[in-house]
């Protein structure tokens, strides 16, 4: 791995990473786009084939319904040995053929008659219509003249007497129906259309016929296909090609496809039976279909060729025109982004490589001075620790000096000034008892006595304020209770004191200096409450938190509050609170001052410090 050739190759690859990443991304984009395009085409092809299959099923269903119609008519002949023309028409009308089978133009029954029986058959025809005759009059051994008919569309009124055996396409269908015992459709163009045109003077619609044999007796269940002598005639239905296929194709199918139906397998204009497009596909200059399919369906033994061309409406259902370009565009955009990212990273790597070489050179220099630097750091760390210890000792010493001065002043006031004032008052009282002075002298003496009394009270109060004896004689809990009573007497502020835990246990956690500092801090907070809070009640809460081994001392009131940020720095606007100096002293003892206040929201001041102070905090 450290061979120069390997390092050179690795460096070359890293330099050309953007180009490699870009080419791979483009390749992946092309492959993904091609796969998506293929999958989309296949999905569209499956949908196209599903529609075609659905159309085939509809065509089969339509021809099955028409076959069922003929079977129902055959049931009429099976139920009766003699069926009249009126019964035939009434039975046809009961099926509501015009509404349920709109493609059926006419229904008829053709009687099988040998040439020797033609006079009797013609007599039967004359009973229905005096001018009825057997047509076309082509000599043959067996005739199948139409004896009963029900015309459903104009143009088929002259079916009586029409010989269905005169049409070769019809004969083939009749033979096929007799052999299979099922309905059979005629192939090709029936001559009936030409004959009907000549008979009525106008062209009849293009149609095909559907045939079903009727037997002399109800022996269909055991009948063999070769039993030709049992055939009494044929039922047939004339079906309009255009109407039949128009109904067979769902309107949605015609909206999505150009459909062409051919009679047989020859795709030319002469065999075309139906189309919803143009006469012969493809259409020159028109929309070129993306999908084309050709299927052959067998309907009642007759082959039909169905050709489907997709229309723009069907092709618009495909997601390919949008998804494939979007995928390709998104892939190319992602390739560009990856190329730019790789290029930026490569440039960053090259810059880092240069910096690394420079760094290696500087590291060599750094290692040379590392030993000296570590020694200096150790020395400065030791100095910082010594300064921290010194700062704590200094803070402790300041507290001790302040308390000594307070006690000295208190002793001076108590031992000297108060004694002098008491002695002066005593002598003044002796003077009042022995003298018989005037009224003015007595008044002056009384005023002097009052002044001396006030001076003595002020001196005693100042002595207590400077150094309350209880601070040096009792625990922190007792000191707080005394302070609460003192503040209530001096300033009429009711203070509720709550101490959690045993007093002896709490006092063992702090040094006397810390106790004095906490006492002074609480007194300062209560004096601030008296001066600024505008309330007559406050509370003091002392507790020890075992989880953190911290001592929490909280002073709270529901007064006007203040801006707590102002005590973060020392300045003229915050000197009156005295909280800045409290915060500094607490920080020297590894504690903290937490102020929760806001204008109009009351004030909650919490003094937090470790329950056990380090050994370098001197004792008083």
C-alpha positions in Angstrom: 0.0 0.0 0.0 2.9 2.3 0.6 4.5 1.5 -2.7 5.1 4.7 -4.8 3.3 3.3 -7.8 0.2 2.6 -5.7 0.3 6.0 -4.1 0.5 7.6 -7.5 -2.5 5.5 -8.8 -4.5 6.3 -5.7 -3.7 10.0 -6.1 -4.7 9.9 -9.8 -8.1 8.2 -9.0 -8.9 10.7 -6.3 -8.1 13.6 -8.7 -10.6 12.1 -11.3 -13.3 11.0 -8.9 -15.7 13.8 -10.2 -15.5 12.5 -13.7 -15.9 8.9 -12.7 -18.9 9.7 -10.5 -20.5 11.8 -13.3 -20.1 9.0 -15.9 -21.4 6.3 -13.5 -24.4 8.5 -12.6 -25.2 9.2 -16.3 -24.9 5.4 -17.0 -27.2 4.6 -14.1 -29.6 7.2 -15.3 -29.7 5.7 -18.8 -30.2 2.2 -17.5 -32.9 3.2 -15.0 -34.7 5.3 -17.7 -34.5 2.3 -20.2 -35.9 -0.1 -17.6 -38.7 2.3 -16.6 -39.6 2.9 -20.3 -39.7 -0.9 -20.9 -41.8 -1.5 -17.8 -44.2 1.4 -18.8 -44.5 0.0 -22.3 -45.2 -3.5 -21.0 -47.8 -2.1 -18.5 -49.5 -0.2 -21.4 -49.4 -3.3 -23.6 -51.0 -5.3 -20.8 -53.7 -2.7 -20.4 -54.2 -2.6 -24.2 -54.6 -6.4 -24.3 -57.0 -6.4 -21.3 -59.3 -4.0 -23.2 -59.2 -6.3 -26.3 -60.0 -9.3 -24.2 -62.8 -7.4 -22.6 -64.1 -6.5 -26.0 -63.9 -10.2 -27.2 -65.9 -11.3 -24.1 -68.6 -8.7 -24.9 -68.9 -10.0 -28.5 -69.2 -13.6 -27.2 -71.8 -12.5 -24.7 -73.8 -10.7 -27.4 -73.9 -13.7 -29.8 -74.7 -16.0 -26.9 -77.8 -13.8 -26.1 -78.9 -14.0 -29.8 -78.4 -17.8 -29.7 -80.5 -18.0 -26.6 -83.3 -16.1 -28.4 -83.4 -18.7 -31.1 -83.4 -21.5 -28.5 -86.4 -19.9 -26.9 -88.2 -19.9 -30.2 -87.3 -23.5 -30.7 -88.9 -24.2 -27.4 -92.2 -22.9 -28.9 -92.1 -25.5 -31.6 -91.1 -28.3 -29.2 -94.1 -27.5 -27.0 -96.6 -27.6 -29.8 -97.1 -29.8 -32.9 -98.8 -27.0 -34.8 -97.6 -23.4 -34.4 -99.6 -20.6 -36.1 -98.1 -17.4 -37.6 -100.0 -15.4 -34.9 -98.5 -17.5 -32.1 -95.1 -17.1 -33.6 -95.3 -13.3 -33.7 -96.8 -13.1 -30.2 -94.0 -15.3 -28.8 -91.4 -13.2 -30.5 -93.0 -10.0 -29.1 -92.8 -11.5 -25.6 -89.1 -11.3 -25.8 -89.1 -7.5 -26.3 -86.6 -8.1 -29.1 -86.6 -4.5 -30.3 -85.3 -3.2 -27.0 -83.1 -6.2 -25.8 -81.7 -7.2 -29.2 -81.6 -4.0 -31.3 -79.2 -5.6 -33.9 -81.9 -8.2 -34.9 -83.7 -7.0 -38.0 -86.1 -10.0 -38.4 -86.8 -13.4 -37.1 -88.2 -16.2 -39.2 -89.0 -19.9 -39.5 -88.3 -21.7 -42.8 -90.1 -25.1 -43.3 -88.2 -28.0 -44.9 -90.2 -29.0 -48.0 -89.3 -31.5 -50.8 -90.0 -30.4 -54.3 -93.0 -32.8 -54.4 -94.7 -30.9 -51.6 -94.4 -27.4 -53.1 -98.2 -27.1 -54.0 -99.2 -27.8 -50.4 -96.6 -25.3 -49.1 -97.7 -22.6 -51.5 -101.3 -23.1 -50.3 -100.1 -22.5 -46.7 -98.4 -19.4 -47.8 -101.5 -18.1 -49.6 -103.4 -18.4 -46.3 -101.1 -15.8 -44.8 -100.8 -13.6 -47.9 -102.7 -14.0 -51.1 -99.7 -12.9 -53.2 -97.1 -14.9 -51.3 -94.8 -17.1 -53.3 -91.6 -19.1 -53.0 -88.7 -17.0 -54.1 -86.2 -17.0 -55.6 -87.7 -19.6 -57.9 -84.6 -21.8 -58.5 -85.3 -25.5 -59.1 -83.8 -27.7 -56.4 -84.7 -31.0 -54.6 -85.4 -29.5 -51.2 -86.8 -26.0 -50.4 -86.7 -24.0 -47.1 -89.4 -21.3 -47.7 -90.0 -18.9 -44.9 -93.4 -19.7 -43.4 -93.4 -17.3 -40.3 -91.6 -14.1 -39.9 -91.5 -11.2 -37.5 -90.1 -8.0 -39.0 -88.4 -5.6 -36.5 -86.9 -3.1 -39.0 -88.1 -1.5 -42.2 -86.9 -3.3 -45.3 -87.6 -6.9 -44.1 -91.4 -6.9 -44.8 -91.2 -9.4 -47.7 -89.6 -12.4 -45.9 -92.7 -14.6 -46.3 -91.8 -17.2 -49.0 -88.1 -16.4 -49.1 -86.2 -19.7 -49.6 -83.2 -19.6 -47.3 -81.6 -22.6 -49.1 -81.2 -20.4 -52.2 -78.2 -18.7 -50.5 -75.1 -20.9 -50.6 -73.6 -19.1 -47.6 -76.9 -19.8 -45.7 -76.8 -23.5 -46.7 -73.4 -24.0 -45.3 -74.4 -22.4 -42.0 -77.5 -24.6 -41.9 -75.5 -27.7 -42.5 -73.0 -26.7 -39.8 -75.9 -26.0 -37.4 -77.5 -29.4 -38.1 -74.1 -31.2 -37.6 -73.3 -29.5 -34.3 -76.9 -29.1 -33.1 -75.9 -25.5 -32.2 -76.6 -22.1 -33.7 -74.4 -21.3 -36.7 -73.8 -18.0 -38.5 -73.6 -17.5 -42.2 -70.3 -16.6 -43.9 -69.8 -14.0 -46.6 -72.5 -11.9 -48.2 -76.0 -13.4 -48.3 -77.8 -13.3 -51.6 -80.8 -12.3 -49.6 -79.5 -8.7 -49.6 -79.5 -8.7 -53.5 -82.9 -10.4 -53.7 -84.4 -8.1 -51.1 -83.0 -5.1 -53.0 -84.7 -6.3 -56.2 -87.9 -7.2 -54.4 -88.4 -3.9 -52.5 -86.5 -1.6 -54.8 -83.9 -0.4 -52.1 -80.8 -1.8 -50.6 -81.2 -3.7 -47.4 -78.6 -3.2 -44.6 -75.5 -5.4 -44.5 -76.3 -8.4 -42.3 -75.5 -12.0 -41.5 -77.9 -14.7 -40.5 -77.9 -17.0 -37.5 -79.5 -20.5 -38.0 -80.8 -23.1 -35.5 -82.6 -26.4 -36.6 -86.1 -27.3 -35.4 -86.8 -31.1 -35.2 -90.1 -32.9 -35.8 -90.2 -34.3 -32.3 -88.7 -33.4 -29.0 -85.7 -35.8 -29.5 -82.9 -33.3 -29.2 -81.4 -34.9 -26.1 -80.8 -38.2 -27.9 -80.3 -37.0 -31.4 -77.4 -37.8 -33.6 -76.0 -35.3 -36.1 -76.7 -37.6 -39.1 -80.4 -37.8 -38.5 -81.3 -35.4 -41.3 -84.8 -36.8 -41.7 -85.9 -35.4 -38.3 -85.2 -31.8 -39.3 -88.5 -30.0 -39.7 -87.0 -26.6 -40.6 -84.8 -23.8 -39.4 -85.2 -20.8 -37.2 -83.1 -17.9 -38.3 -82.4 -14.3 -37.3 -81.3 -11.5 -39.6 -78.7 -9.4 -37.8 -77.4 -6.1 -38.9 -73.6 -6.2 -38.9 -73.0 -2.6 -38.1 -75.5 -2.5 -35.3 -74.3 -5.8 -33.8 -70.6 -4.8 -33.6 -71.5 -1.3 -32.5 -73.3 -2.7 -29.5 -70.7 -5.3 -28.9 -68.0 -2.6 -28.4 -68.4 -0.6 -25.2 -68.5 3.2 -25.8 -65.3 3.6 -23.8 -63.6 1.1 -26.1 -64.6 3.1 -29.1 -63.3 6.3 -27.4 -60.0 4.7 -26.8 -59.6 2.6 -30.0 -60.1 2.7 -33.7 -61.8 -0.7 -34.2 -62.1 -2.5 -37.6 -64.1 -5.7 -38.0 -63.6 -7.9 -41.1 -65.8 -10.8 -42.2 -63.2 -13.6 -42.4 -59.4 -13.2 -42.5 -59.1 -10.9 -45.5 -58.4 -7.3 -44.4 -59.8 -5.3 -47.3 -62.6 -2.9 -47.9 -65.0 -5.5 -49.4 -64.9 -7.7 -46.3 -65.0 -4.9 -43.7 -68.1 -5.2 -41.6 -67.7 -2.4 -39.0 -65.5 0.4 -38.1 -65.6 3.5 -35.9 -62.6 5.0 -37.6 -61.9 5.3 -41.3 -62.6 2.8 -44.0 -59.2 1.1 -44.4 -56.3 1.5 -41.9 -53.8 2.9 -41.6 -54.8 6.5 -42.2 -52.3 8.5 -44.2 -51.2 11.6 -42.4 -53.2 10.8 -39.3 -52.2 9.9 -35.8 -49.9 6.8 -35.8 -51.1 4.5 -33.1 -48.6 3.3 -30.5 -50.5 0.1 -30.1 -52.0 -2.2 -32.7 -53.4 -5.7 -32.4 -55.2 -8.1 -34.6 -57.3 -11.0 -33.2 -59.6 -13.6 -34.8 -62.8 -14.6 -33.0 -65.1 -17.4 -33.8 -68.8 -16.5 -33.4 -71.2 -19.3 -34.0 -68.7 -21.0 -36.3 -68.0 -17.9 -38.2 -64.5 -16.3 -38.1 -64.2 -12.5 -37.7 -61.0 -10.5 -37.6 -60.9 -7.6 -35.2 -58.2 -4.9 -35.6 -57.5 -2.4 -32.8 -55.6 0.8 -33.2 -55.0 2.9 -30.0 -56.3 6.5 -30.1 -54.6 9.5 -28.4 -57.2 9.2 -25.5 -55.9 5.8 -24.6 -52.3 6.7 -25.1 -52.9 9.7 -22.8 -53.6 7.2 -20.0 -50.0 6.1 -20.1 -47.6 7.6 -17.6 -44.7 7.1 -20.0 -44.7 10.5 -21.7 -44.3 12.2 -18.2 -42.6 9.6 -16.0 -39.8 8.6 -18.4 -38.7 12.2 -19.3 -39.0 13.2 -15.6 -36.9 10.2 -14.5 -34.3 11.0 -17.2 -34.2 14.7 -16.3 -34.1 13.9 -12.6 -31.3 11.4 -13.1 -29.3 13.9 -15.2 -29.8 16.6 -12.6 -28.8 14.2 -9.9 -25.7 13.3 -11.9 -24.8 16.9 -12.2 -25.3 17.5 -8.5 -23.2 14.4 -7.7 -20.5 15.6 -10.1 -20.4 19.1 -8.5 -20.4 17.6 -5.0 -17.6 15.2 -6.0 -15.7 18.0 -7.6 -16.0 20.2 -4.5 -15.0 17.3 -2.3 -12.0 16.5 -4.6 -10.9 20.2 -4.4 -11.3 20.1 -0.7 -9.3 16.9 -0.5 -6.5 18.4 -2.7 -6.5 21.5 -0.4 -6.5 19.2 2.6 -3.7 17.2 1.1 -1.6 20.3 0.7 -2.5 21.4 4.2 -1.7 17.9 5.5 1.8 18.2 4.0 2.2 21.6 5.7 0.8 20.2 8.9 3.2 17.3 8.9 6.0 19.8 8.6 4.6 21.9 11.4 4.0 18.8 13.6 7.7 18.1 13.4 8.3 21.5 14.8 5.5 21.1 17.3 7.0 17.9 18.7 10.2 19.7 19.3 8.5 22.2 21.6 5.8 19.9 22.9 7.8 18.9 26.0 8.4 22.6 26.9 4.7 23.4 26.3 3.4 20.6 28.5 5.7 21.8 31.3 4.4 25.3 30.9 0.8 24.2 30.9 1.4 22.2 34.1 3.0 25.2 35.7 0.2 27.5 34.7 -2.4 24.9 35.9 -0.7 24.8 39.2 -0.6 28.6 39.4 -4.3 28.7 38.5 -5.2 26.2 41.2 -3.1 28.1 43.7 -4.9 31.3 42.7 -8.3 29.6 43.1 -7.3 28.5 46.6 -6.0 31.9 47.4 -9.2 33.5 46.1 -11.3 31.3 48.4 -9.0 32.0 51.3 -9.1 35.7 50.5 -12.9 35.7 50.4 -13.0 33.8 53.6 -10.5 36.3 55.1 -12.6 39.2 54.0 -15.6 37.7 55.7 -13.6 37.1 58.8 -12.3 40.7 58.8 -15.7 42.1 58.2 -17.2 40.0 61.0 -14.3 40.9 63.4 -14.8 44.6 62.7 -18.6 44.3 63.2 -18.0 42.5 66.5 -15.4 45.1 67.6 -17.8 47.9 66.7 -20.6 46.1 68.5 -18.5 45.6 71.6 -17.4 49.2 71.5 -21.0 50.4 71.2 -22.1 48.0 73.9 -19.2 48.3 76.4 -18.5 52.1 76.0 -21.1 54.2 74.3 -24.1 52.4 75.7 -22.6 52.5 79.2 -21.9 56.2 79.0 -25.3 56.9 77.7 -26.9 54.8 80.6 -24.7 56.6 83.1 -25.6 60.0 81.7 -29.3 59.2 81.9 -29.0 57.8 85.5 -27.3 61.0 86.6 -29.9 63.1 84.9 -32.6 61.2 86.7 -30.8 61.8 90.1 -30.6 65.5 89.1 -34.3 65.6 88.5 -35.0 63.9 91.9 -32.9 66.4 94.0 -33.4 69.7 92.2 -36.4 72.0 92.6 -35.9 73.8 89.4 -38.4 75.8 87.4 -40.8 74.4 85.0 -38.6 75.2 82.0 -35.7 73.3 83.6 -37.9 70.3 84.2 -39.0 70.3 80.6 -35.4 70.5 79.3 -34.4 67.8 81.6 -37.3 65.6 80.4 -36.3 66.2 76.7 -32.7 65.3 77.5 -33.9 62.1 79.2 -35.9 61.2 76.1 -33.0 61.8 73.8 -30.7 59.7 75.9 -33.3 56.9 75.9 -33.5 57.1 72.1 -29.7 57.1 71.8 -29.5 54.0 74.0 -32.2 52.2 71.8 -30.4 53.2 68.6 -27.1 52.0 70.0 -28.6 48.6 71.0 -30.2 48.3 67.6 -27.0 49.2 65.8 -25.2 46.6 67.9 -27.6 43.9 66.9 -27.5 45.0 63.3 -23.7 44.9 63.2 -23.1 41.6 64.9 -26.1 39.7 66.2 -24.9 37.4 69.0 -27.1 34.5 67.8 -25.0 34.3 64.6 -22.0 33.2 66.7 -23.8 31.2 69.2 -26.5 29.1 67.3 -27.0 27.1 64.2 -28.2 28.4 60.8 -31.9 27.4 61.3 -32.1 29.3 64.6 -30.4 32.3 63.0 -33.0 32.4 60.3 -35.9 32.2 62.8 -34.3 35.0 64.8 -33.9 37.1 61.6 -37.5 36.5 60.7 -38.7 37.8 64.1 -36.2 40.7 64.0 -37.4 41.9 60.5 -41.0 41.6 61.6 -40.3 43.8 64.7 -38.2 46.3 62.9 -40.0 46.5 59.5 -43.4 44.8 60.0 -42.6 42.2 57.4 -44.1 38.7 58.2 -41.5 36.0 57.2 -42.4 32.3 57.1 -39.3 30.1 57.7 -39.2 26.4 56.7 -36.1 24.2 57.4 -36.1 20.7 56.0 -33.9 18.3 57.9 -32.3 18.0 61.3 -30.6 21.3 62.4 -27.5 19.6 63.7 -27.1 17.7 60.4 -27.5 20.9 58.3 -25.0 22.9 60.6 -22.5 20.1 60.2 -22.5 20.7 56.4 -21.3 24.3 56.5 -18.5 26.2 58.2 -19.1 29.2 60.5 -17.9 31.6 57.8 -20.4 30.1 55.3 -23.2 30.4 57.9 -22.4 34.1 58.5 -22.2 34.7 54.7 -25.6 33.0 54.2 -27.1 34.9 57.1 -26.0 38.3 55.7 -27.2 37.4 52.2 -30.7 36.5 53.5 -30.8 39.7 55.6 -29.8 41.7 52.5 -32.6 39.9 50.4 -35.2 40.6 53.1 -34.2 44.3 53.3 -34.6 44.5 49.5 -38.1 43.0 49.9 -38.9 45.7 52.6 -37.6 48.5 50.4 -38.8 47.5 46.9 -41.2 44.6 46.8 -44.3 46.5 48.3 -45.5 43.4 50.2 -45.9 42.5 53.9 -45.1 38.8 53.6 -42.0 36.8 52.5 -40.7 33.3 53.0 -37.4 31.5 53.7 -36.8 27.9 52.7 -33.7 25.9 53.7 -33.1 22.4 52.3 -30.4 19.9 51.4 -30.6 18.1 48.0 -29.0 14.6 48.5 -28.9 13.9 44.8 -26.6 16.8 44.1 -25.2 17.3 47.7 -26.2 21.0 47.4 -27.6 23.3 50.1 -30.4 25.5 48.8 -31.5 28.6 50.7 -34.4 30.4 49.0 -36.0 33.8 49.8 -39.3 34.5 48.0 -42.0 37.2 47.9 -45.0 38.0 45.7 -44.0 41.6 45.2 -43.4 43.9 42.1 -40.3 42.0 41.1 -37.5 43.5 39.0 -35.3 42.9 36.0 -33.0 40.1 37.0 -30.5 40.8 34.3 -29.4 44.0 36.1 -27.6 42.1 38.8 -25.4 40.4 36.2 -23.0 43.4 36.2 -22.0 45.9 38.7 -23.3 49.5 38.1 -25.1 52.4 39.5 -28.5 50.9 38.7 -27.7 47.7 40.7 -25.6 48.8 43.7 -28.6 49.2 46.0 -29.5 45.5 45.7 -26.2 44.2 47.0 -26.8 41.0 45.0 -23.8 41.4 42.8 -21.4 41.0 45.8 -23.4 38.0 47.0 -23.1 36.3 43.6 -19.3 36.9 43.6 -18.9 35.4 47.1 -21.0 32.4 46.2 -19.0 31.8 43.0 -15.8 31.8 45.0 -17.3 29.0 47.1 -18.2 27.0 43.9 -21.9 28.1 44.4 -24.3 30.1 42.4 -27.0 32.7 42.9 -30.3 31.9 41.0 -32.7 34.8 40.6 -36.2 34.0 39.2 -38.0 37.4 38.8 -39.7 39.7 36.4 -41.5 43.0 36.7 -44.9 42.3 38.3 -44.1 38.5 38.8 -42.6 38.5 42.3 -39.0 37.5 43.2 -37.4 34.2 44.1 -33.7 34.3 45.1 -32.0 30.9 45.7 -28.5 30.6 47.1 -26.9 27.3 46.1 -23.5 26.0 47.3 -21.9 22.7 48.0 -22.9 21.2 51.3 -19.3 20.4 52.2 -16.7 23.1 51.6 -13.1 22.4 50.7 -10.5 22.3 53.5 -8.8 25.5 52.3 -11.8 27.6 53.6 -10.4 28.9 56.8 -12.2 28.9 60.1 -12.8 32.1 62.0 
